[in-house]
Structures are given as structure tokens and as C-alpha cells.
């Protein structure tokens, strides 16, 4: 009986936990979620809740804008990003994915400059990856 209950729960609950469908609607994204993406911890929380389902179209563009603004305007918070990416390597891939040619070109240039000129030694691996992503995005403009 216990085995049947376990199998039943796995069948019913797994699609909810691992769903790739976006459960946000555009209005909620624009009015609530997107404006809240002002720190690495908030971007990470949104990533954990909404990705992969909500990572294209207006959602993907919003994540790109949030990531680019954090890296171009709040570089001093890189330690928080590094800690989150060490805890969850998928988040590092997500951040790098959103350093792309759809970001503001001025933000991309600042990201590249920050990653190549303002990087502490302990962040060198992350900075190198960010510089490469920014450089690639700039070349695609």
C-alpha cells in the first residue's frame, strides 16, 4: 500500500514541481515580478520559482535587463552573485545566458569593463566568464 501511495504521489506531484510551463501571466510579471528583480537574491529567487518555464519572450528580456543592470550598475555586489553561483551552478549558466545581445549596449560595455578592469582575484573565474559573454554579445550587435 505504501509503495502504491508513493508511486501515486510521484506521478501527481512531479509534473507540478518540474513543470516547464510558465505559471506567471504577463500582467503579474510586468507589475510585480520584474520590478522586484533589484538584487541578486531576488533574481535568484525568481529563477528558482519561474525558470525554465518563464525564460523566453518578455520574461527572458526582463531577466536580461535585470542581470545587465546588476552587472553594469551594482558591480560591488559581485560577491553575492559568486556565492549564489557556487551554491547553484545552474544560476551561473542562467546569468551568463542573459548577458546577451538583447541587453542595452552601454550595459554590455560596462559589464565588459567591470569584468576586465574591476575584478578581484577571488572572482577571476566568474569575471572571465562574464567578460567572454559580454564580448560575444557586443560582437553580435
Backbone as CSV, one residue per row, in Angstrom:
resi,resn,N_x,N_y,N_z,CA_x,CA_y,CA_z,C_x,C_y,C_z
1,UNK,0.821,-1.198,0.000,0.000,0.000,0.000,0.865,1.262,0.000
2,UNK,1.900,1.242,0.829,2.801,2.395,0.908,3.477,2.639,-0.435
3,UNK,3.854,1.567,-1.104,4.511,1.682,-2.406,3.566,2.304,-3.445
4,UNK,2.323,1.900,-3.434,1.331,2.437,-4.362,1.118,3.925,-4.090
5,UNK,1.053,4.310,-2.838,0.878,5.710,-2.475,2.080,6.540,-2.936
6,UNK,3.274,6.012,-2.762,4.486,6.713,-3.198,4.472,6.912,-4.708
7,UNK,4.142,5.876,-5.449,4.086,5.974,-6.912,3.015,6.980,-7.330
8,UNK,1.869,6.934,-6.686,0.795,7.878,-6.991,1.254,9.320,-6.762
9,UNK,1.889,9.577,-5.644,2.374,10.931,-5.345,3.415,11.382,-6.361
10,UNK,4.320,10.506,-6.737,5.328,10.869,-7.732,4.687,11.230,-9.067
11,UNK,3.696,10.487,-9.459,3.022,10.753,-10.729,2.246,12.063,-10.676
12,UNK,1.601,12.344,-9.572,0.761,13.546,-9.470,1.549,14.811,-9.159
13,UNK,2.565,14.700,-8.339,3.283,15.888,-7.873,4.454,16.246,-8.782
14,UNK,5.114,15.291,-9.353,6.294,15.572,-10.184,6.038,16.577,-11.292
15,UNK,4.938,16.477,-12.026,4.721,17.473,-13.081,4.597,18.893,-12.523
16,UNK,4.092,19.035,-11.327,3.973,20.366,-10.730,5.332,20.919,-10.333
17,UNK,6.161,20.073,-9.780,7.474,20.506,-9.319,8.410,20.780,-10.487
18,UNK,8.355,19.959,-11.494,9.307,20.053,-12.608,8.686,20.620,-13.880
19,UNK,7.580,21.302,-13.740,6.888,21.837,-14.905,7.741,22.865,-15.633
20,UNK,7.733,22.779,-16.951,8.436,23.792,-17.733,7.450,24.824,-18.263
21,UNK,6.223,24.747,-17.811,5.205,25.716,-18.206,5.311,26.948,-17.313
22,UNK,5.164,28.118,-17.901,5.220,29.356,-17.142,3.890,29.578,-16.439
23,UNK,3.943,29.733,-15.131,2.726,29.925,-14.358,2.439,31.398,-14.085
24,UNK,3.308,32.291,-14.549,3.066,33.730,-14.429,2.269,34.212,-15.631
25,UNK,1.428,35.203,-15.412,0.829,35.837,-16.578,1.580,37.149,-16.824
26,UNK,1.449,37.679,-18.019,2.208,38.871,-18.407,1.977,40.035,-17.455
27,UNK,0.746,40.221,-17.039,0.417,41.336,-16.148,1.131,41.199,-14.802
28,UNK,1.121,40.005,-14.229,1.806,39.770,-12.948,3.305,39.970,-13.110
29,UNK,3.863,39.504,-14.224,5.287,39.667,-14.489,5.661,41.146,-14.537
30,UNK,4.892,41.915,-15.309,5.210,43.331,-15.515,4.973,44.150,-14.248
31,UNK,3.909,43.862,-13.529,3.570,44.701,-12.376,4.251,44.272,-11.081
32,UNK,4.525,42.987,-10.916,5.061,42.505,-9.635,6.482,41.951,-9.722
33,UNK,6.653,40.960,-10.578,7.914,40.216,-10.590,9.077,41.036,-11.136
34,UNK,8.927,41.588,-12.324,10.022,42.319,-12.966,10.539,43.481,-12.112
35,UNK,9.662,44.334,-11.555,10.173,45.438,-10.736,10.904,44.981,-9.464
36,UNK,10.671,43.744,-9.045,11.320,43.243,-7.822,12.733,42.717,-8.066
37,UNK,13.152,42.593,-9.310,14.451,41.994,-9.633,15.576,43.020,-9.483
38,UNK,15.801,43.463,-8.253,16.749,44.541,-7.989,17.955,44.102,-7.161
39,UNK,18.074,42.821,-6.909,19.231,42.288,-6.178,19.473,40.870,-6.669
40,UNK,20.678,40.375,-6.398,20.970,39.001,-6.826,20.087,38.003,-6.095
41,UNK,19.783,38.249,-4.836,18.934,37.299,-4.106,17.517,37.264,-4.682
42,UNK,17.008,38.403,-5.115,15.668,38.421,-5.712,15.663,37.789,-7.103
43,UNK,16.703,38.052,-7.871,16.799,37.407,-9.189,16.903,35.895,-9.004
44,UNK,17.699,35.469,-8.026,17.852,34.034,-7.768,16.523,33.413,-7.331
45,UNK,15.796,34.082,-6.449,14.501,33.555,-6.002,13.543,33.417,-7.177
46,UNK,13.527,34.404,-8.054,12.673,34.343,-9.238,13.122,33.207,-10.165
47,UNK,14.424,33.076,-10.340,14.988,31.977,-11.131,14.516,30.632,-10.582
48,UNK,14.618,30.446,-9.290,14.236,29.172,-8.666,12.742,28.893,-8.832
49,UNK,11.935,29.936,-8.806,10.485,29.781,-8.879,9.973,29.652,-10.310
50,UNK,10.566,30.401,-11.236,9.949,30.564,-12.557,10.702,29.976,-13.743
51,UNK,11.938,29.599,-13.581,12.727,29.092,-14.703,12.762,27.574,-14.613
52,UNK,12.589,26.836,-15.696,12.769,27.234,-17.080,11.514,27.751,-17.769
53,UNK,10.346,27.566,-17.192,9.111,27.899,-17.882,8.994,29.343,-18.330
54,UNK,9.458,30.254,-17.495,9.313,31.690,-17.788,10.672,32.289,-18.144
55,UNK,11.287,31.807,-19.199,12.612,32.332,-19.556,12.739,32.585,-21.051
56,UNK,11.645,32.998,-21.662,11.715,33.431,-23.053,10.707,34.555,-23.257
57,UNK,10.724,35.161,-24.414,9.808,36.268,-24.682,10.021,37.417,-23.717
58,UNK,8.925,37.977,-23.225,9.066,39.133,-22.325,9.736,38.755,-21.014
59,UNK,9.608,37.507,-20.607,10.238,37.068,-19.369,11.762,37.032,-19.537
60,UNK,12.211,36.424,-20.607,13.643,36.365,-20.883,14.243,37.746,-21.051
61,UNK,13.520,38.627,-21.748,14.004,40.001,-21.929,14.100,40.719,-20.587
62,UNK,13.134,40.471,-19.719,13.169,41.078,-18.387,14.331,40.583,-17.557
63,UNK,14.580,39.270,-17.612,15.738,38.730,-16.894,17.035,39.316,-17.457
64,UNK,17.110,39.455,-18.773,18.310,40.038,-19.381,18.519,41.459,-18.876
65,UNK,17.465,42.236,-18.846,17.572,43.612,-18.360,18.020,43.647,-16.895
66,UNK,17.416,42.800,-16.063,17.757,42.780,-14.636,19.212,42.363,-14.416
67,UNK,19.646,41.309,-15.108,21.029,40.831,-14.979,22.009,41.889,-15.468
68,UNK,21.717,42.485,-16.610,22.616,43.504,-17.166,22.723,44.715,-16.246
69,UNK,21.606,45.139,-15.666,21.639,46.290,-14.748,22.446,45.952,-13.493
70,UNK,22.281,44.762,-12.974,23.054,44.377,-11.784,24.547,44.377,-12.091
71,UNK,24.932,43.816,-13.225,26.353,43.713,-13.561,26.958,45.038,-13.998
72,UNK,26.155,45.923,-14.541,26.698,47.195,-15.012,26.622,48.288,-13.948
73,UNK,25.616,48.242,-13.090,25.412,49.324,-12.131,25.671,48.939,-10.676
74,UNK,25.685,47.648,-10.383,25.872,47.199,-8.995,26.992,46.161,-8.907
75,UNK,28.082,46.477,-9.587,29.228,45.564,-9.631,29.748,45.239,-8.236
76,UNK,29.599,46.181,-7.316,30.095,45.986,-5.953,29.391,44.818,-5.256
77,UNK,28.310,44.308,-5.829,27.575,43.179,-5.244,27.969,41.836,-5.869
78,UNK,29.100,41.813,-6.549,29.547,40.591,-7.220,29.757,39.439,-6.238
79,UNK,30.141,39.738,-5.011,30.359,38.676,-4.014,29.069,37.875,-3.795
80,UNK,27.930,38.549,-3.781,26.658,37.855,-3.596,26.374,36.954,-4.795
81,UNK,26.640,37.451,-5.991,26.456,36.623,-7.187,27.366,35.408,-7.134
82,UNK,28.618,35.616,-6.776,29.569,34.498,-6.709,29.080,33.432,-5.721
83,UNK,28.607,33.859,-4.565,28.120,32.905,-3.566,26.924,32.112,-4.094
84,UNK,26.019,32.787,-4.758,24.837,32.096,-5.295,25.208,31.126,-6.411
85,UNK,26.166,31.511,-7.250,26.554,30.621,-8.353,27.363,29.436,-7.854
86,UNK,28.056,29.601,-6.753,28.760,28.449,-6.169,27.771,27.485,-5.534
87,UNK,26.717,28.028,-4.948,25.674,27.209,-4.336,24.852,26.489,-5.405
88,UNK,24.635,27.167,-6.523,23.787,26.623,-7.583,24.411,26.941,-8.940
89,UNK,25.215,26.038,-9.487,25.876,26.291,-10.770,24.909,26.581,-11.919
90,UNK,23.660,26.112,-11.815,22.671,26.422,-12.855,22.390,27.919,-12.908
91,UNK,22.503,28.589,-11.752,22.262,30.023,-11.724,23.366,30.763,-12.482
92,UNK,24.583,30.267,-12.402,25.673,30.881,-13.169,25.373,30.782,-14.661
93,UNK,24.927,29.637,-15.116,24.573,29.467,-16.528,23.439,30.405,-16.925
94,UNK,22.473,30.556,-16.039,21.346,31.458,-16.277,21.839,32.905,-16.425
95,UNK,22.695,33.348,-15.518,23.225,34.717,-15.572,24.006,34.923,-16.863
96,UNK,24.892,33.991,-17.182,25.697,34.120,-18.403,24.815,34.112,-19.651
97,UNK,23.767,33.318,-19.642,22.835,33.285,-20.770,22.211,34.658,-20.998
98,UNK,21.992,35.388,-19.910,21.315,36.680,-20.014,22.264,37.860,-20.200
99,UNK,23.528,37.590,-20.342,24.459,38.620,-20.817,24.509,38.406,-22.321
100,UNK,23.524,38.993,-23.001,23.371,38.712,-24.426,23.109,39.987,-25.220
101,UNK,23.038,39.842,-26.511,22.938,40.983,-27.424,21.619,41.746,-27.305
102,UNK,20.647,41.216,-26.582,19.402,41.964,-26.400,19.509,42.967,-25.244
103,UNK,20.608,42.910,-24.510,20.835,43.873,-23.416,21.210,45.233,-24.000
104,UNK,21.064,46.253,-23.191,21.466,47.602,-23.590,22.965,47.591,-23.919
105,UNK,23.354,48.076,-25.089,24.776,48.064,-25.466,25.683,48.769,-24.457
106,UNK,25.208,49.849,-23.854,26.015,50.539,-22.842,26.221,49.662,-21.616
107,UNK,25.195,48.907,-21.240,25.336,47.973,-20.119,26.365,46.895,-20.454
108,UNK,26.304,46.372,-21.669,27.258,45.330,-22.076,28.693,45.854,-22.027
109,UNK,28.898,47.082,-22.468,30.244,47.669,-22.428,30.723,47.841,-20.991
110,UNK,29.811,48.262,-20.095,30.181,48.411,-18.678,30.469,47.051,-18.045
111,UNK,29.687,46.045,-18.420,29.933,44.702,-17.891,31.320,44.238,-18.309
112,UNK,31.636,44.413,-19.580,32.954,44.002,-20.067,34.055,44.771,-19.330
113,UNK,33.879,46.066,-19.188,34.872,46.887,-18.495,35.003,46.454,-17.029
114,UNK,33.884,46.261,-16.352,33.929,45.816,-14.952,34.644,44.472,-14.826
115,UNK,34.301,43.545,-15.709,34.854,42.191,-15.623,36.341,42.146,-15.958
116,UNK,36.804,43.083,-16.770,38.216,43.053,-17.161,39.088,44.022,-16.365
117,UNK,38.471,45.034,-15.741,39.271,46.040,-15.051,38.977,46.179,-13.563
118,UNK,37.863,45.659,-13.095,37.477,45.863,-11.696,37.185,44.552,-10.982
119,UNK,37.895,43.528,-11.333,37.620,42.218,-10.778,38.652,41.850,-9.710
120,UNK,38.158,41.455,-8.553,39.052,40.960,-7.502,39.547,39.563,-7.897
121,UNK,40.724,39.249,-7.434,41.357,37.981,-7.804,40.474,36.767,-7.481
122,UNK,39.785,36.807,-6.343,38.966,35.651,-5.950,37.734,35.454,-6.843
123,UNK,37.441,36.424,-7.695,36.311,36.315,-8.611,36.772,36.111,-10.050
124,UNK,38.046,35.821,-10.257,38.607,35.816,-11.614,37.897,34.850,-12.563
125,UNK,37.514,33.674,-12.093,36.833,32.716,-12.974,35.474,33.263,-13.414
126,UNK,34.726,33.808,-12.474,33.426,34.391,-12.797,33.593,35.597,-13.715
127,UNK,34.545,36.443,-13.409,34.775,37.635,-14.240,35.172,37.261,-15.659
128,UNK,35.984,36.241,-15.792,36.393,35.791,-17.116,35.181,35.330,-17.927
129,UNK,34.292,34.576,-17.291,33.087,34.111,-17.975,32.179,35.283,-18.339
130,UNK,32.055,36.252,-17.442,31.228,37.428,-17.718,31.824,38.272,-18.839
131,UNK,33.132,38.439,-18.824,33.801,39.208,-19.886,33.595,38.535,-21.239
132,UNK,33.734,37.228,-21.268,33.533,36.492,-22.534,32.102,36.637,-23.037
133,UNK,31.138,36.510,-22.136,29.730,36.640,-22.536,29.438,38.052,-23.044
134,UNK,29.960,39.055,-22.345,29.738,40.456,-22.763,30.398,40.719,-24.109
135,UNK,31.620,40.240,-24.278,32.332,40.455,-25.534,31.584,39.799,-26.700
136,UNK,31.112,38.592,-26.490,30.350,37.893,-27.528,29.087,38.680,-27.877
137,UNK,28.379,39.153,-26.850,27.140,39.924,-27.073,27.429,41.216,-27.830
138,UNK,28.493,41.886,-27.477,28.871,43.142,-28.153,29.164,42.865,-29.620
139,UNK,29.840,41.775,-29.908,30.165,41.430,-31.291,28.910,41.111,-32.106
140,UNK,27.855,40.659,-31.431,26.610,40.322,-32.124,25.728,41.532,-32.400
141,UNK,26.085,42.662,-31.817,25.257,43.878,-32.014,25.307,44.357,-33.449
